[in-house]
């Protein structure tokens, strides 16, 4: 058997006491075996996803819509980070599956287990790699992807002369609460980027409608930290009644309300163009509108930003365990198995997130269920492999 074992591993076995595994040569040796298939996987999956997800569409726009080739290449470069974060988990699966399969085929796993090293100990390097890739995925997804996606979208719109408003043009709706009770409703029919037009403000007192303010226009005043209302009417309601007690007109009046309606109207970036913290801020604003469909969608997207990087750990665990079990698998078959696992995982993830957006599952369950299922499957496979 030792003739099939590499010289590096023979050196490790010669200087290691049985039943005393150490974070030394063995871990470095396995990590080294993981690096090359990982880099290959990053390149392969990045190329595939970038081609299918962006390149074909950009080429169509070059030929049919007159998009300049130089601009298309610039956009393609800006889109690389968003596809890189998709390629990293896939590369982790391919690397662990391939590397541990090669170690098994060369009988190196058998030699290490004869030294008293358990299966659990053998996959530690794979889990370490998976955690590092998880951190890299989250960091890239937070610091690089949002700005690069936004810039790519902006450049494409400018090149194709698309007119996309930089603000919400109509139906600005915002609610304010004091404790659990509704205290104010802010509604503007139109917004031109500076002024809210045809504004209606409902003020509540102890849960009852107290007065209604209707005004032609309103603008946020940052120095006063209030809204300047112009040419409006205040309808004061009699307590406990729906009839008007007094009606008064005004030319100018200040409304003490936060700038949240303005933030809500001017935030037009999509969640993939925002960091998790920016998405959470938007979610707090949207919660005030009562738009349940948009609220659920943003809740899912916030949780997905936290859950998605942990796919690397799931793939690292499943890939290393399957690699240990399948000792005669060819590399090409390992690549095909990786594709099947990836397809199944992302299909299940899409279904769970869709159920979350529909309200059938909670946001946390919809975003994390696939990861939890993957960890349970990987743990079960690992336990079975250790019993053999």
Beta strands, then each sheet from edge to edge (+ up, - down):
strand 1: 170-178
strand 2: 181-191
strand 3: 196-205
strand 4: 208-221
strand 5: 226-237
strand 6: 244-255
sheet 1: 1+ 2- 3+ 4- 5+ 6-
end
